[in-house]
Amino acid sequence: MDKILKFKFRLAFIFWVLGITTLSLAQLEGDLRYIELFAGFDKLVHASFYFGFTFLLSLGFVEYKRVVLTVNQLILIGILAASYGLFIEYLQQELTTSRQAEFYDILANLTGTLFAVLFLKYTSWYYRHLI
């Protein structure tokens, strides 16, 4: 069990990516795709998904390398997260019939990624137990 816990952030990241991919590429039936709790809820979900993606990827890297992330590493992680978001939007357009790529979804993905990068740059509380 200790070996599994040693990789907890990397495992969480893998499950997070699988969840994003599954939910993003699932075929939506009927009115299910139009359910929103409030205006902009969909964009908040996108931003949250990519905040989590970036955050867990960063913590997985810290967990693996046992170092505090540099600005260049945070930028690289942000680029990876943004690229994945763009790739998923492309796949939605090309592989699904009930989904399409949307500019505002891409913008929400980028916003979540940017917030995570800024949060990680200006806070250090999460390093205490990782290094």
KEDOLO-855129 format. One record per residue (C-alpha): residue number from 1; residue in one letter; x, y, z. Coordinates in steps of 0.02 Angstrom, whole numbers, plus 50000, padded with zeros to 5 digits. Each point is the difference from the previous one (the first is absolute). Example, Ala and Ser with C-alpha at 12.3 -4.5 7.8 and 13.67 -1.06 7.14 Angstrom:
<r><num>1</num><residuo>A</residuo><east>50615</east><north>49775</north><up>50390</up></r>
<r><num>2</num><residuo>S</residuo><east>50069</east><north>50172</north><up>49967</up></r>
This chain:
<r><num>1</num><residuo>M</residuo><east>50000</east><north>50000</north><up>50000</up></r>
<r><num>2</num><residuo>D</residuo><east>50145</east><north>50119</north><up>50037</up></r>
<r><num>3</num><residuo>K</residuo><east>50062</east><north>49977</north><up>49821</up></r>
<r><num>4</num><residuo>I</residuo><east>49831</east><north>50053</north><up>49932</up></r>
<r><num>5</num><residuo>L</residuo><east>49993</east><north>50152</north><up>50115</up></r>
<r><num>6</num><residuo>K</residuo><east>50174</east><north>50047</north><up>49943</up></r>
<r><num>7</num><residuo>F</residuo><east>49926</east><north>50037</north><up>49828</up></r>
<r><num>8</num><residuo>K</residuo><east>49835</east><north>50075</north><up>50059</up></r>
<r><num>9</num><residuo>F</residuo><east>50009</east><north>50161</north><up>49897</up></r>
<r><num>10</num><residuo>R</residuo><east>50057</east><north>49911</north><up>49843</up></r>
<r><num>11</num><residuo>L</residuo><east>49858</east><north>49875</north><up>50019</up></r>
<r><num>12</num><residuo>A</residuo><east>49876</east><north>50139</north><up>50035</up></r>
<r><num>13</num><residuo>F</residuo><east>50060</east><north>50089</north><up>49843</up></r>
<r><num>14</num><residuo>I</residuo><east>49976</east><north>49843</north><up>49894</up></r>
<r><num>15</num><residuo>F</residuo><east>49822</east><north>49977</north><up>50065</up></r>
<r><num>16</num><residuo>W</residuo><east>49964</east><north>50186</north><up>49975</up></r>
<r><num>17</num><residuo>V</residuo><east>50057</east><north>49991</north><up>49818</up></r>
<r><num>18</num><residuo>L</residuo><east>49898</east><north>49843</north><up>49970</up></r>
<r><num>19</num><residuo>G</residuo><east>49848</east><north>50088</north><up>50075</up></r>
<r><num>20</num><residuo>I</residuo><east>50022</east><north>50157</north><up>49895</up></r>
<r><num>21</num><residuo>T</residuo><east>50025</east><north>49897</north><up>49843</up></r>
<r><num>22</num><residuo>T</residuo><east>49849</east><north>49889</north><up>50033</up></r>
<r><num>23</num><residuo>L</residuo><east>49884</east><north>50144</north><up>50043</up></r>
<r><num>24</num><residuo>S</residuo><east>50062</east><north>50106</north><up>49856</up></r>
<r><num>25</num><residuo>L</residuo><east>49978</east><north>49866</north><up>49867</up></r>
<r><num>26</num><residuo>A</residuo><east>49841</east><north>49918</north><up>50064</up></r>
<r><num>27</num><residuo>Q</residuo><east>49853</east><north>50009</north><up>49880</up></r>
<r><num>28</num><residuo>L</residuo><east>49862</east><north>50102</north><up>50081</up></r>
<r><num>29</num><residuo>E</residuo><east>49821</east><north>49949</north><up>49971</up></r>
<r><num>30</num><residuo>G</residuo><east>49852</east><north>50118</north><up>49982</up></r>
<r><num>31</num><residuo>D</residuo><east>49977</east><north>50138</north><up>50129</up></r>
<r><num>32</num><residuo>L</residuo><east>50144</east><north>49942</north><up>50111</up></r>
<r><num>33</num><residuo>R</residuo><east>50121</east><north>50115</north><up>49910</up></r>
<r><num>34</num><residuo>Y</residuo><east>49893</east><north>50153</north><up>50040</up></r>
<r><num>35</num><residuo>I</residuo><east>49991</east><north>49980</north><up>50189</up></r>
<r><num>36</num><residuo>E</residuo><east>50088</east><north>50143</north><up>50090</up></r>
<r><num>37</num><residuo>L</residuo><east>49979</east><north>50051</north><up>50181</up></r>
<r><num>38</num><residuo>F</residuo><east>50032</east><north>50183</north><up>49953</up></r>
<r><num>39</num><residuo>A</residuo><east>50061</east><north>50100</north><up>49852</up></r>
<r><num>40</num><residuo>G</residuo><east>50183</east><north>49962</north><up>49968</up></r>
<r><num>41</num><residuo>F</residuo><east>49999</east><north>49839</north><up>50103</up></r>
<r><num>42</num><residuo>D</residuo><east>50077</east><north>49905</north><up>49855</up></r>
<r><num>43</num><residuo>K</residuo><east>50147</east><north>50122</north><up>49992</up></r>
<r><num>44</num><residuo>L</residuo><east>50027</east><north>49988</north><up>50188</up></r>
<r><num>45</num><residuo>V</residuo><east>50009</east><north>49811</north><up>49981</up></r>
<r><num>46</num><residuo>H</residuo><east>50128</east><north>50017</north><up>49860</up></r>
<r><num>47</num><residuo>A</residuo><east>50107</east><north>50119</north><up>50103</up></r>
<r><num>48</num><residuo>S</residuo><east>49988</east><north>49885</north><up>50152</up></r>
<r><num>49</num><residuo>F</residuo><east>50050</east><north>49847</north><up>49899</up></r>
<r><num>50</num><residuo>Y</residuo><east>50156</east><north>50085</north><up>49933</up></r>
<r><num>51</num><residuo>F</residuo><east>50044</east><north>50080</north><up>50166</up></r>
<r><num>52</num><residuo>G</residuo><east>49998</east><north>49823</north><up>50071</up></r>
<r><num>53</num><residuo>F</residuo><east>50097</east><north>49932</north><up>49850</up></r>
<r><num>54</num><residuo>T</residuo><east>50138</east><north>50130</north><up>50021</up></r>
<r><num>55</num><residuo>F</residuo><east>50003</east><north>49988</north><up>50190</up></r>
<r><num>56</num><residuo>L</residuo><east>50011</east><north>49810</north><up>50005</up></r>
<r><num>57</num><residuo>L</residuo><east>50129</east><north>49995</north><up>49860</up></r>
<r><num>58</num><residuo>S</residuo><east>50106</east><north>50124</north><up>50098</up></r>
<r><num>59</num><residuo>L</residuo><east>49985</east><north>49905</north><up>50164</up></r>
<r><num>60</num><residuo>G</residuo><east>50040</east><north>49838</north><up>49911</up></r>
<r><num>61</num><residuo>F</residuo><east>50158</east><north>50079</north><up>49933</up></r>
<r><num>62</num><residuo>V</residuo><east>50048</east><north>50067</north><up>50172</up></r>
<r><num>63</num><residuo>E</residuo><east>49963</east><north>49830</north><up>50075</up></r>
<r><num>64</num><residuo>Y</residuo><east>50111</east><north>49917</north><up>49870</up></r>
<r><num>65</num><residuo>K</residuo><east>50146</east><north>50122</north><up>49997</up></r>
<r><num>66</num><residuo>R</residuo><east>49994</east><north>50058</north><up>50183</up></r>
<r><num>67</num><residuo>V</residuo><east>50036</east><north>50179</north><up>49948</up></r>
<r><num>68</num><residuo>V</residuo><east>49909</east><north>50166</north><up>50005</up></r>
<r><num>69</num><residuo>L</residuo><east>49938</east><north>50043</north><up>49826</up></r>
<r><num>70</num><residuo>T</residuo><east>50089</east><north>50137</north><up>49906</up></r>
<r><num>71</num><residuo>V</residuo><east>49909</east><north>50129</north><up>49895</up></r>
<r><num>72</num><residuo>N</residuo><east>50058</east><north>49913</north><up>49840</up></r>
<r><num>73</num><residuo>Q</residuo><east>49932</east><north>49833</north><up>50062</up></r>
<r><num>74</num><residuo>L</residuo><east>49833</east><north>50083</north><up>50043</up></r>
<r><num>75</num><residuo>I</residuo><east>49994</east><north>50076</north><up>49827</up></r>
<r><num>76</num><residuo>L</residuo><east>50034</east><north>49829</north><up>49922</up></r>
<r><num>77</num><residuo>I</residuo><east>49864</east><north>49921</north><up>50106</up></r>
<r><num>78</num><residuo>G</residuo><east>49881</east><north>50139</north><up>49948</up></r>
<r><num>79</num><residuo>I</residuo><east>50042</east><north>49970</north><up>49817</up></r>
<r><num>80</num><residuo>L</residuo><east>49969</east><north>49813</north><up>50020</up></r>
<r><num>81</num><residuo>A</residuo><east>49832</east><north>50030</north><up>50083</up></r>
<r><num>82</num><residuo>A</residuo><east>49948</east><north>50129</north><up>49870</up></r>
<r><num>83</num><residuo>S</residuo><east>50053</east><north>49883</north><up>49859</up></r>
<r><num>84</num><residuo>Y</residuo><east>49898</east><north>49859</north><up>50073</up></r>
<r><num>85</num><residuo>G</residuo><east>49849</east><north>50114</north><up>50012</up></r>
<r><num>86</num><residuo>L</residuo><east>50019</east><north>50050</north><up>49817</up></r>
<r><num>87</num><residuo>F</residuo><east>50022</east><north>49818</north><up>49951</up></r>
<r><num>88</num><residuo>I</residuo><east>49841</east><north>49948</north><up>50091</up></r>
<r><num>89</num><residuo>E</residuo><east>49901</east><north>50140</north><up>49915</up></r>
<r><num>90</num><residuo>Y</residuo><east>50067</east><north>49941</north><up>49832</up></r>
<r><num>91</num><residuo>L</residuo><east>49950</east><north>49820</north><up>50040</up></r>
<r><num>92</num><residuo>Q</residuo><east>49825</east><north>50059</north><up>50050</up></r>
<r><num>93</num><residuo>Q</residuo><east>49981</east><north>50082</north><up>49831</up></r>
<r><num>94</num><residuo>E</residuo><east>50067</east><north>49853</north><up>49901</up></r>
<r><num>95</num><residuo>L</residuo><east>49944</east><north>49845</north><up>50096</up></r>
<r><num>96</num><residuo>T</residuo><east>49831</east><north>50042</north><up>50075</up></r>
<r><num>97</num><residuo>T</residuo><east>49834</east><north>50044</north><up>49923</up></r>
<r><num>98</num><residuo>S</residuo><east>49925</east><north>50082</north><up>50155</up></r>
<r><num>99</num><residuo>R</residuo><east>50150</east><north>50110</north><up>50043</up></r>
<r><num>100</num><residuo>Q</residuo><east>50094</east><north>50135</north><up>49910</up></r>
<r><num>101</num><residuo>A</residuo><east>50155</east><north>50104</north><up>50031</up></r>
<r><num>102</num><residuo>E</residuo><east>49956</east><north>50169</north><up>50075</up></r>
<r><num>103</num><residuo>F</residuo><east>50109</east><north>50153</north><up>50018</up></r>
<r><num>104</num><residuo>Y</residuo><east>49931</east><north>50039</north><up>50173</up></r>
<r><num>105</num><residuo>D</residuo><east>50035</east><north>49823</north><up>50059</up></r>
<r><num>106</num><residuo>I</residuo><east>50180</east><north>50021</north><up>49945</up></r>
<r><num>107</num><residuo>L</residuo><east>50007</east><north>50167</north><up>50090</up></r>
<r><num>108</num><residuo>A</residuo><east>49928</east><north>49921</north><up>50158</up></r>
<r><num>109</num><residuo>N</residuo><east>50129</east><north>49859</north><up>49991</up></r>
<r><num>110</num><residuo>L</residuo><east>50140</east><north>50128</north><up>49982</up></r>
<r><num>111</num><residuo>T</residuo><east>49930</east><north>50103</north><up>50145</up></r>
<r><num>112</num><residuo>G</residuo><east>49999</east><north>49848</north><up>50116</up></r>
<r><num>113</num><residuo>T</residuo><east>50178</east><north>49958</north><up>49948</up></r>
<r><num>114</num><residuo>L</residuo><east>50059</east><north>50179</north><up>50026</up></r>
<r><num>115</num><residuo>F</residuo><east>49919</east><north>50012</north><up>50173</up></r>
<r><num>116</num><residuo>A</residuo><east>50084</east><north>49838</north><up>50052</up></r>
<r><num>117</num><residuo>V</residuo><east>50171</east><north>50058</north><up>49938</up></r>
<r><num>118</num><residuo>L</residuo><east>49981</east><north>50166</north><up>50092</up></r>
<r><num>119</num><residuo>F</residuo><east>49939</east><north>49912</north><up>50157</up></r>
<r><num>120</num><residuo>L</residuo><east>50148</east><north>49882</north><up>49996</up></r>
<r><num>121</num><residuo>K</residuo><east>50123</east><north>50141</north><up>49967</up></r>
<r><num>122</num><residuo>Y</residuo><east>49940</east><north>50111</north><up>50142</up></r>
<r><num>123</num><residuo>T</residuo><east>49967</east><north>49868</north><up>50133</up></r>
<r><num>124</num><residuo>S</residuo><east>50111</east><north>49868</north><up>50075</up></r>
<r><num>125</num><residuo>W</residuo><east>49893</east><north>49916</north><up>50133</up></r>
<r><num>126</num><residuo>Y</residuo><east>49981</east><north>49843</north><up>49894</up></r>
<r><num>127</num><residuo>Y</residuo><east>50188</east><north>49969</north><up>49999</up></r>
<r><num>128</num><residuo>R</residuo><east>50012</east><north>49970</north><up>50188</up></r>
<r><num>129</num><residuo>H</residuo><east>49957</east><north>49816</north><up>49996</up></r>
<r><num>130</num><residuo>L</residuo><east>50066</east><north>49961</north><up>49827</up></r>
<r><num>131</num><residuo>I</residuo><east>50183</east><north>50048</north><up>50013</up></r>
